Amino acid sequence: MEPLAYHLTWTTYGTWLPGDARGWVESGVPGVQPPDTERERLARQCMAESAVLLSLDQREKVAETIQEHCRIRGWTLHAVNVRTNHAHVVVTCGCAGEKACDEFKLWTSRRLSEMAGLTGAVARKAGRRRWWTEGGSVKSIDDERYLANAIDYVANGQGS
């Protein structure tokens, strides 16, 4: 049975590393992992670029791109909220939630690179290559109450 919608969340590059004091998720390991300052230090050392905090203009461009992508694909966008260091989307789509998340990240990365002037071949190679972390959280929404709660959380539970 196909879910009613998905609640997608992903973070900007370098803002929530393995070992983070807020807790973190490790692939293949159940649950939220405890803080680990040494692991976080090592992850920070391995970063290929600086961490990304989105400006208001960048946040608006990401939200606009997500809205446009949903319109083009014929997906129902229930809610979107782009913060300085993460994005939330509640969407009904005709594909797996992971694919939708990947598409949103791909297209928003392109638009952010365009905003940064990274459109020529040399600029693309010399400029930022990572706007978002790998993966993200994909939660299937299977009932109307959960859908209403997810929409409310994304629309009203993130601050301004």
N, C-alpha and C positions, 0 to 999 in steps of 0.2 A: 504494500500500500504506500502510495506516494505521500509525503508529509504535506500539511497545509502550507508550510513556509519553513524558512531557515532563519535562525539568528546567527549572523556572521560577525565575528570580531577579529581584528588584526591590529598589530602594533607597528609603529614606525621603527625604522632601523635603529638598533642600538639602545632602545629605551626600556627594554625589559629582557635582561640577559639571564642565562642560566645562573642560578645562585642568588638571584635578586631577593632582597629582604622582604618583598611583598609576597614571596612564594613564587614558584615557577613550575612548569610542566615539562617532564622529560618524556620523549617519545618511547612508547612501550612500557612505561612505568605508571601504574595507576596512582591517581590522586595528585594533589599539589605537594610539591617537594619543599622541604624547609630551607630557610636561608643558608647560603654557603658562601662566605665572603671570598674564600680562595678561588672557588669555581667562577664567581663573578669577575674577579680580577683577571683570571686567565682568559675568560671570554672577551673581556674588554681589550686585552692585549691582542687578540686575534681579529679584531674588527678591521675590515678593509677600508672603512670610511668613518667619518664622524657620525655621531648620533643625529637623528632628524627630529626636530620639533617644528611642526607646521605653523606658519603664520596664518592670520585670519584669511588673507587672500588665497593662500594655498588650501586651507580648509574648505573655503567656498568652492574652489575649483574642483576639489575631490568630490564634494557633494553633488555639484552640477554634473560632473562626468558620470557618476553612479546613476543619477536620475536619467540622463540621456541614454546610457547603456540599457537601462531597463525599458525605456520607451522603444528603442530600436529592436530589442529582443522580444518585446511583448510580455515582459515580466511585470508582476505587480510589486511595486515598491511600497511597503507599508510604513517604513520609517528609516531614516538615515540620520546619523549624528557623527560628525567628524570632529575630533578633539585634537589637541596639539600633538599627542603621542599615540593615538589609536583611532579606529573607526568602528562604528556599529552599523549594521544594516539588517533590517528584517525584510525578507523578500520571498515571494512565491515565484518559482521559476520551473521550467520544464527540464531541468538537469539536476545533477547531484550538487549539493551545497558546496562541496570542495571546488567543483568546476566554476560555479558562480563566483566564489571568493577569489579564485585565481584570475578570472576575467576582470573583476573589479580592480584587483591590484595591478594587473597588466595595463589596463587602460588609464587608470589614475596615474600610474608611473609615467606613462607617455605624456600625459597632460602636464604633470609637474615638471618634467624635463623640458617641455616646450616653454613653460613659464620661465624657467631658469635660463632660456636661450640655448639649450643643448639640442639643437636641431640638425646642425651640419655634421658630417661624418667625423671630422676631427673633434668637434665639441662633444659629440656623443661618447667618443673614446676617452676624452680627457675629463669629462664631467662626472657628476654623480651617477652611479649605476644602481645603487640600492636606496629606495625610498621606504620600503617595507621589510619587515622580518619575513623569514620563510614561514609558510603555513599560516595557521590562524585557528580560531575556534569556530566550529561548525556545529550548531545544535539544531536538530530536527524538531519542528513544532508540530505536534499531532492533534491538538485540540484547541477549540476556540478560546478557552480561558487562558491557556498558555500564550496563544497568539496576542490576545489583548494585553496581557502582562508584559510581554516582550516589547510590543509597540510602545506602551506607556514608559517602560524603563528606558528605551532608546530615545524617545521624544522628550521625556521629562526628568529622567533620573541622572542625566549627565551634566547638569549645570549649564551655564551659558557660555 
